[in-house]
Amino acid sequence: MQRSSRALRDLNAAEACVTIRRTVEDTFGFYRDFTNLPRFLGDVMNVEETGPGVSRWTIQGPLGIPIKWTIRVLEERANELIRYETVASTGLSTCWEVSFRPGPEAGQTEVREVIKTPFGRLGRVGLALMGRPPAGEVQSNLQRLKELLEDGVVTHTEHAVAGKFARDQ
């Protein structure tokens, strides 16, 4: 997994990048169908599309308490970019930017995700103290996306709800 130097420019964001052996169109299409997200995001348990560009996510929060978020797509460029955020009071929303571009070899896609949490660095520290460091989550989520799209199975379980990706023996 590569880490980008862009993270140094924005100290209020966590960022990770991965190269996936799938086309940009396949990778973007899979990610953009938000109902696929629980298959690789560590704490997202369910996603329901509720309208154009709006969905309702159920995540497993601290102490196993389910939390529901409304997510709104802010910007979308097919096969290139998805920007979305939680619907919350100004300054309290979490924002994600996921970009897709051709990888170094034919049939590969470089996926870069940046997450900006409420309260900037203070918010990141708070999440880390709860065992949910954004940098670790972003990197782990992209690793699971890579595994799922390349191999069809998720084996990476760091920064995920305990047992979520356990395989039947």
C-alpha positions in Angstrom: 0.0 0.0 0.0 1.4 3.4 -0.9 1.0 6.5 1.1 0.9 9.8 -0.7 2.9 12.9 0.0 -0.3 14.9 -0.4 -1.1 13.9 3.2 1.8 16.1 4.3 0.1 19.1 2.7 -3.2 18.7 4.5 -2.6 17.8 8.1 -6.4 17.7 8.7 -6.9 14.7 6.4 -6.0 11.0 6.3 -5.1 9.6 2.9 -4.1 6.3 1.3 -3.7 4.9 -2.1 -3.8 1.4 -3.7 -3.3 -0.1 -7.1 -5.9 -2.7 -8.1 -5.7 -5.1 -11.0 -9.0 -4.1 -12.5 -10.0 -1.5 -15.0 -11.0 2.0 -14.0 -14.5 1.4 -15.2 -15.0 -1.8 -13.2 -13.4 -0.3 -10.1 -15.4 2.9 -10.2 -18.6 1.1 -11.0 -18.2 -1.3 -8.0 -17.3 1.5 -5.6 -20.1 3.9 -6.8 -22.7 1.3 -6.1 -22.7 2.2 -2.4 -24.6 -1.0 -1.5 -21.2 -2.7 -2.2 -19.5 -0.7 0.5 -20.3 -3.0 3.5 -18.4 -5.8 1.6 -15.1 -4.0 2.3 -15.6 -1.0 4.7 -14.7 -2.2 8.2 -17.5 -0.6 10.2 -20.3 -0.1 7.6 -22.9 -2.8 8.1 -25.6 -1.7 5.7 -26.2 0.9 3.0 -29.7 1.8 1.6 -30.1 4.2 -1.3 -32.8 6.7 -0.3 -32.7 9.1 -3.3 -30.5 10.4 -6.0 -27.1 10.9 -4.5 -28.4 10.2 -1.0 -28.0 7.0 1.1 -28.5 5.9 4.6 -25.6 4.0 6.2 -25.6 1.9 9.3 -22.2 1.6 11.0 -21.2 -0.2 14.1 -20.1 2.4 16.5 -18.3 2.3 19.8 -19.5 -0.5 22.2 -21.2 -2.2 19.3 -23.9 0.5 19.1 -25.4 0.9 15.6 -25.3 4.5 14.3 -27.2 5.7 11.2 -25.7 8.3 8.9 -27.2 10.1 6.0 -24.6 10.4 3.2 -24.8 12.9 0.3 -22.8 12.7 -2.9 -21.3 16.2 -3.4 -19.5 15.6 -6.7 -19.2 12.7 -9.1 -17.2 12.4 -12.3 -17.7 9.0 -13.9 -14.6 6.8 -13.7 -12.7 9.6 -12.1 -14.0 11.0 -8.7 -16.6 10.6 -6.0 -16.9 13.1 -3.2 -19.4 12.5 -0.5 -20.1 13.6 3.1 -22.2 13.0 6.1 -25.2 15.2 6.4 -24.5 17.1 9.6 -24.2 20.6 11.0 -21.7 22.8 9.1 -18.2 21.9 10.2 -19.3 18.6 11.8 -19.5 16.5 8.7 -17.0 13.9 7.6 -16.0 14.2 4.0 -14.5 11.6 1.7 -12.9 12.0 -1.7 -12.2 8.9 -3.7 -10.3 9.3 -7.0 -9.8 6.7 -9.7 -7.1 6.8 -12.4 -5.4 4.3 -14.7 -2.6 2.4 -12.9 1.0 2.0 -14.1 0.0 -1.1 -16.2 -2.9 -1.7 -18.6 -6.0 -2.9 -16.7 -5.0 -1.5 -13.4 -6.6 1.3 -11.4 -5.0 3.6 -8.8 -7.6 4.4 -6.1 -6.8 7.2 -3.7 -9.0 8.0 -0.7 -8.9 11.1 1.4 -11.0 11.5 4.6 -11.5 14.8 6.4 -13.0 14.4 9.9 -14.8 17.0 12.0 -12.5 19.1 14.2 -9.4 18.4 12.0 -6.5 17.0 13.9 -8.4 17.0 17.2 -11.1 14.9 15.6 -8.5 12.4 14.3 -6.9 12.2 17.7 -10.3 11.6 19.3 -11.1 8.8 16.9 -7.7 7.2 17.4 -8.2 7.2 21.2 -11.5 5.3 20.5 -9.5 2.8 18.5 -10.6 4.2 15.2 -7.6 6.1 13.7 -8.7 7.4 10.3 -5.4 6.8 8.6 -5.5 3.1 9.6 -9.1 2.7 8.5 -8.6 4.3 5.1 -5.6 2.2 4.4 -7.4 -1.0 5.6 -10.5 -0.2 3.7 -8.6 0.2 0.4 -6.7 -3.0 1.1 -10.0 -4.9 1.5 -11.3 -3.3 -1.7 -8.2 -4.5 -3.6 -8.7 -8.1 -2.2 -12.3 -8.2 -3.0 -11.9 -6.9 -6.6 -8.8 -9.0 -7.4 -9.5 -12.2 -5.5 -13.2 -12.1 -4.6 -12.5 -12.6 -0.9 -11.6 -10.3 2.0 -8.8 -11.5 4.4 -7.6 -8.2 5.8 -9.4 -7.7 9.1 -7.5 -4.7 10.7 -9.6 -1.7 11.6 -12.8 -3.7 11.1 -15.7 -4.8 13.3 -14.6 -8.0 15.0 -15.8 -11.1 13.1 -17.2 -9.0 10.2 -14.9 -10.6 7.6 -14.4 -14.0 9.2 -14.7 -16.8 6.7 -16.5 -20.1 7.3 -13.9 -22.8 7.7 
